[in-house]
Amino acid sequence: MASNPDPSRITGALWYFVESCLAMQPGTQYGGTFTDKPGYHNTRNNLWRQGRVKDYSVVLAADRAGPGDKAAAFDWTFPDAQRGRYGTIIRYGERVQAAFHARDPRLHGWREVLVQADEDGQAEGFDFTSWSERTPDGSHLWHAHFSCLRQYLNDITVMNGMLSILWGESLTTWQSGRSRYGGTRTGGREMFTVECRTPGGSSFWVSDGIRRRTLRDWGNFVAVDQGDGAPDFVVTSEAQLDDLAGPMDVMAPAVQADGRVIAAALLADPTFVPALAAALAGQLPHEGDIAAELGRRLSARPGT
């Protein structure tokens, strides 16, 4: 693969994603990343400088974070689709579509994919922040457009999540760490936040296992973190939270033992010392065993 053609505008992580897509499907082409126009192909700094402060690619909290001088989109071109043969691009579009409908957590960090996903003659657009669909222009019948939330432009795990989907791996493969793209057990990185507000006014939080609870069913309980510090789901009772996420894990407090106290308690038991002596005696070698071992070792010495 060629080296990053424009490191000043393309992060290493995004270029890794580009190269991985091209390697995944030989014969496909790099359709571009940076372009000075509205949207994710442009940098946030350029858009702001041009007065495009309400451009859809810079209004979300996750797009106001991250590098301001980098493009956040990639176009993946399928030459066979340009010739009217859509089987290859549909294969990848179907996988993205299935992940969208399942709200697959591997979509974390991505804004949208525009791609041909079926045989209906119109391309499909999937927004992973509003969970809405739209019909993009006809050029997306032959090229797939990927927009990454700008906050995650340096996040290899985010890139690998989408690559895992495109390759056709199951979510179970990804979560178990057996993905060809590394996978993740999600520990240590919050992928979503849920708040439980009880009638008494207190709040409980659940994420991906690094806080109070662990998730027991990803299929029924997934949300993408918008990066704004607010919960994506709010439930109103701890019972409802148990239904979604399982009961809270409670760790017993560590006990600091005083050895002298334990020894005194054992010695106060009249059966302890005789039992200990008998147990130790049973582990000691008998005289006959010692003599036999000594004879064996002496006979093994050279010259004896």
C-alpha positions in Angstrom: 0.0 0.0 0.0 1.1 3.6 -0.6 2.0 5.7 2.3 -0.3 8.4 3.7 -0.5 10.9 0.8 -1.4 13.9 3.1 -0.4 13.4 6.7 -1.2 17.1 7.4 -4.8 16.4 6.7 -5.3 12.6 7.2 -4.6 10.9 10.6 -2.6 7.7 10.7 -5.6 5.9 12.0 -7.9 7.0 9.2 -5.2 6.1 6.6 -4.9 2.7 8.2 -8.7 2.3 7.7 -8.3 3.3 4.0 -5.5 0.8 3.5 -7.4 -2.0 5.3 -10.5 -1.5 3.1 -8.4 -1.6 -0.1 -6.6 -4.8 1.1 -10.0 -6.3 2.1 -11.3 -6.1 -1.5 -8.5 -6.2 -4.1 -9.4 -4.1 -7.2 -11.2 -1.4 -5.3 -9.8 2.1 -5.3 -9.1 5.0 -3.0 -11.7 7.6 -3.8 -10.3 10.4 -1.6 -10.4 11.8 1.9 -9.7 15.5 2.1 -11.8 17.8 -0.1 -12.4 21.5 0.6 -16.2 21.4 0.6 -19.0 21.1 3.2 -19.1 18.0 5.2 -16.7 15.5 6.8 -14.3 15.5 3.8 -13.2 18.9 5.0 -11.4 19.9 8.2 -13.3 21.6 11.0 -10.8 24.4 11.0 -11.5 25.1 7.3 -15.3 25.0 7.8 -15.2 27.4 10.7 -12.9 29.7 8.9 -15.3 29.7 6.0 -18.2 30.6 8.3 -19.8 27.1 8.1 -20.3 26.8 11.8 -23.6 25.1 11.3 -22.3 22.5 8.9 -23.6 19.1 10.0 -20.1 17.8 10.4 -19.1 20.2 13.1 -22.2 20.6 15.3 -22.1 17.5 17.5 -20.0 17.5 20.6 -18.0 14.6 19.2 -17.3 16.7 16.1 -16.3 19.7 18.1 -13.6 17.6 19.7 -10.6 15.9 18.1 -8.1 17.3 15.6 -9.4 20.4 13.8 -7.0 20.2 10.9 -7.9 16.7 9.7 -10.4 15.3 7.3 -13.0 12.9 8.7 -14.3 11.0 5.6 -13.1 8.3 3.1 -14.6 7.3 -0.2 -14.2 3.7 -1.2 -14.6 3.2 -5.0 -15.8 0.0 -6.6 -15.0 -0.1 -10.3 -17.2 -3.1 -11.0 -20.2 -1.1 -9.6 -19.3 1.8 -11.9 -19.8 -0.7 -14.7 -23.2 -1.7 -13.3 -22.2 -4.8 -11.4 -23.2 -4.1 -7.8 -22.7 -7.5 -6.2 -19.4 -6.5 -4.5 -20.5 -3.2 -3.0 -23.8 -4.6 -1.9 -22.0 -7.3 0.1 -20.4 -4.6 2.2 -23.5 -2.4 2.2 -25.6 -5.3 3.5 -23.2 -5.8 6.4 -23.3 -2.2 7.4 -27.1 -2.2 7.1 -27.4 -5.2 9.4 -25.1 -3.6 11.9 -27.2 -0.4 11.8 -30.4 -2.2 12.4 -28.8 -4.2 15.3 -27.3 -1.0 16.7 -24.0 -2.8 16.8 -21.6 -1.3 19.3 -18.8 -1.6 16.7 -20.4 1.4 15.1 -19.2 3.5 18.0 -17.2 6.5 16.8 -18.7 6.6 13.3 -21.2 9.2 12.1 -22.5 7.6 8.9 -22.0 5.3 5.9 -23.5 6.0 2.5 -23.5 2.9 0.3 -25.5 0.7 -2.1 -26.9 -2.0 0.3 -29.5 -3.7 -1.9 -30.8 -4.2 -5.4 -33.4 -1.3 -5.4 -31.4 1.1 -7.6 -31.0 3.7 -4.9 -28.1 4.0 -2.4 -28.7 3.9 1.3 -27.5 6.3 4.0 -27.1 5.2 7.7 -26.7 7.7 10.5 -25.3 6.2 13.6 -26.0 9.1 15.9 -29.6 9.8 15.1 -30.2 6.2 14.0 -32.0 7.5 10.9 -31.8 6.6 7.2 -31.7 8.7 4.1 -31.2 8.4 0.4 -27.9 9.9 -0.8 -27.0 10.8 -4.4 -26.5 8.2 -7.1 -22.7 8.3 -6.9 -23.0 6.1 -3.8 -24.3 3.3 -6.0 -20.6 2.8 -6.9 -18.7 4.2 -3.9 -19.1 3.9 -0.2 -18.7 7.0 1.9 -17.6 6.7 5.6 -17.8 9.6 8.0 -15.9 9.3 11.3 -16.8 11.5 14.3 -13.9 13.8 14.6 -13.2 13.0 18.2 -12.2 9.5 17.2 -10.0 10.2 14.2 -7.0 8.9 16.0 -8.8 5.9 17.6 -7.6 2.6 16.0 -10.2 0.6 17.9 -13.0 2.6 16.3 -11.4 1.9 12.8 -11.1 -1.8 13.7 -14.8 -1.9 14.8 -16.0 -0.9 11.3 -13.5 -3.1 9.6 -14.8 -6.1 11.6 -18.3 -5.3 10.4 -17.2 -4.9 6.8 -15.3 -8.3 6.9 -18.5 -10.0 8.1 -17.4 -11.0 11.6 -20.0 -11.5 14.3 -20.3 -9.3 17.3 -19.5 -12.3 19.4 -16.2 -12.7 17.6 -15.3 -9.1 18.2 -16.3 -9.0 21.9 -14.4 -12.2 22.6 -11.2 -10.7 21.3 -10.9 -13.2 18.4 -11.4 -10.6 15.6 -8.8 -10.5 12.8 -8.9 -6.8 13.6 -8.0 -7.2 17.3 -11.5 -6.9 18.8 -12.2 -5.6 22.3 -13.8 -6.8 25.5 -14.6 -3.1 26.0 -13.2 -3.0 29.5 -11.6 0.3 30.3 -13.3 2.3 27.6 -16.8 3.6 28.1 -18.9 3.0 25.0 -22.2 4.2 26.4 -23.6 5.7 29.5 -27.0 4.9 31.2 -28.4 6.7 34.2 -31.0 5.2 36.6 -32.9 7.8 38.5 -34.7 6.3 41.5 -37.9 7.8 43.0 -35.9 9.0 45.9 -33.8 11.1 43.7 -30.5 9.2 43.7 -28.8 8.1 40.5 -26.9 5.0 39.5 -24.8 4.6 36.4 -24.0 1.7 34.2 -21.6 1.5 31.2 -19.6 -1.4 29.8 -18.5 -3.0 33.0 -16.0 -0.4 34.3 -18.6 1.1 36.7 -21.3 -0.4 38.9 -22.6 -3.1 36.6 -21.7 -5.4 33.8 -24.0 -5.9 30.8 -25.5 -9.3 30.4 -27.2 -8.9 27.0 -25.6 -6.6 24.4 -28.3 -7.4 21.9 -31.0 -5.7 24.0 -28.9 -2.9 25.5 -26.7 -0.9 23.3 -26.3 2.9 22.7 -23.5 5.0 21.2 -22.0 7.6 23.5 -22.4 11.0 22.0 -19.4 12.3 24.0 -21.4 15.1 25.6 -21.3 13.7 29.1 -25.1 13.1 29.2 -26.6 9.7 29.5 -27.9 8.2 26.3 -30.7 6.2 28.1 -32.4 7.0 31.3 -34.4 4.4 33.3 -36.6 5.2 36.2 -36.0 2.3 38.7 -33.3 0.0 39.8 -35.5 -3.0 38.9 -35.7 -1.7 35.3 -31.9 -1.3 35.4 -31.6 -4.9 36.6 -33.7 -6.1 33.7 -31.4 -4.4 31.3 -27.9 -4.7 32.8 -28.0 -7.4 35.6 -27.7 -6.8 39.3 -24.9 -4.7 40.7 -21.7 -6.4 41.5 -20.8 -6.0 45.2 -17.2 -6.7 46.4 -16.8 -7.9 50.0 -14.5 -5.6 52.0 -11.0 -7.0 52.6 -10.3 -8.4 56.1 -7.0 -7.5 57.7 -6.1 -10.5 59.8 -3.9 -10.3 63.0 -1.6 -13.4 63.0 -1.1 -13.3 66.8 -4.8 -13.3 67.4 -5.3 -16.3 65.1 -2.4 -18.2 66.7 -3.8 -17.6 70.2 -7.2 -18.9 69.1 -5.7 -22.0 67.6 -3.6 -22.8 70.7 -6.6 -22.4 72.9 -8.2 -25.4 71.1 -6.9 -28.5 73.0 -7.2 -30.6 69.9 -5.1 -28.3 67.6 -1.6 -29.1 68.8 -1.9 -32.9 68.8 -3.6 -32.8 65.4 -0.9 -30.6 64.0 1.9 -32.8 65.4 0.3 -35.9 63.9 -0.1 -34.3 60.5 3.6 -33.2 60.5 4.8 -36.6 61.6 2.9 -38.2 58.7 4.9 -36.1 56.3 8.4 -36.9 57.7 10.4 -39.8 56.2 10.9 -43.0 58.2 14.4 -44.2 59.2 14.2 -47.1 56.7 13.3 -44.6 53.9 16.3 -42.4 54.8 18.7 -45.4 54.8 17.5 -46.7 51.4 17.8 -43.3 49.8 21.3 -42.8 51.2 22.4 -46.3 49.8 20.9 -45.4 46.4 22.8 -42.1 46.2 26.2 -43.7 47.3 25.9 -46.5 44.8 25.3 -44.0 42.0 28.6 -42.1 42.8 31.6 -42.9 40.4 34.1 -45.3 41.8 31.8 -46.9 44.5 
